[in-house]
Amino acid sequence: MSVRKTAAAKVATKPGLAPAPAKRTNAKKAATTTPAKSAPSTVQNVSAAVERLAAEIDRALAEGRTDVLTLDAIQALMAAACRSYSTQVEASGNFPPLAARSRVTSTDVMVTASGLLKAANLAVFELGMWQSWTGR
């Protein structure tokens, strides 16, 4: 078996990575139903709230307060940020997840990336294989 097929088989056996079986739907109902879009004011309100929260977290960290968020809050924010970022990339193409003048250090990125890979039960090799297959 080739290295690529071995890696693909390994990735496919990871929990949560196997494709979900197709669900039966009423084709007529599906054709007439359109997905709900968020109202622009809702998007602006949520975005403004997130920017305020990010500023508050940055301020607390600058003051040396590392306990500004509970572990549950960090996990909830990380999950929401990951899902939001991946959804935006799928919808509109690649863009950097961090601003050019971000205060995030390379160590911050490495610690976070390592934690995300471990949480998803993925290895760096699998990330490299996925990147080579998708061009991302």
N, C-alpha and C positions, 0 to 999 in steps of 0.2 A: 504494500500500500504506500502511495507517495506521501511525502511530508505534508503536502497541502491537504490531502484527503484525511490523513491522520489528525491534523489540526482541526479540520472541519468537523470530524466525528467527535473530537473532544469537546469542541464548543457546543455542538448540538446536544451533547449529553449533560451540559450544565443545567442545574435547576432553573426554571423560568426562561430558558432560551429556546426550548423546542417550540415550533409553531403551534399555535392553538388550533384545535379542530374548527372547521368552518361551521358557523351557526346557520340554522335554517331561518330564513326571514320571509315575510310576506313581500314578494317582489313589487306588487302594486303599491303597498304602503311605503316601502323604502323609496320608490321612485318619486312619490309625492311629498315626502318629508325632507326638509332641508335642515342642515345643522344650524343650531342657534349661534349667532355671533354676539360677542360682547358689545354693548353700546360703547361708543367712544368715551363718554364721560366715566363709565365704569373702568375702562382701561386706564384712563388718566388718573382716576382716584387710587386704584390699586398700585399703579406705578409710582405715584407720589408717596404713598404710604411706605412702599418698599424702599424708596430713596431716603425717606426720613429714618426708617429703621436702620438702614445701612450706616447712615451718618451717626446715629446714636451708638451703634455698636463700635464704630471706629473711634468715637470720642472716648468711650469707656476703655477700650484697649489702649489708647494713647495715655490714659490716666493710670494704666497698670491694672485695671479691673478685669481679670480674666474670667470671672464668674458671672458676667453680665447675662449670659444665656445658660439655661439648663441643658443637659445632654439631650433631652427629648426635643427641646426647641431647636438645637443645632441640627439634629437629624431631620426634623420636619422642614427646616429651611433648606438643607442640602438636597433633600428629595424634591422639593418644589423647584429649586433652582435647576437641578439636573433635568427634570422633566420639561421645564419651560425652555431651557436652552436647546435640548434635543428637538423639541417640537418646532422651535423657530428655525433651526438649521434645516430640518426636513422641509419646512414650508418655504423658506426664502433663501436658502444657500448658506454657505459657511460665513461666519463672522467671528472675530475673536471674542471669547467669553469674558475677557478682562479689557478694560480701557487701557490705552497706550501709557497713560501716566498713573496707573494704578499703584497703590501702596503695597500691593501683594508682592512678596519676595519670591525668588526662585525656590527657596526652602519651603515657603507656604504652599506653593504649587506642588512640589514633590511630595510633601506630607499628605496633602489632600488627594492627589492622584493615587498614591499608594493606598490610602484608606478606602477610596472608592473602589479600586480594583479588588482589594481584599473583601470588602463588603459584598461585592457582586460575585465573589468566588472566581475571579479571573486572574490570569497571569499576564505579565508584560508581553510574553511571547504571543498570547492570544490577541492582545491589543495590536501588536505589530502586524500580525496576520490580517486582522480585520482592516487595518489602515491600508495595507497593500491591496486588498480586494476591493475596497470602496474608494480609494484615492483620497481619503480624508485624513 
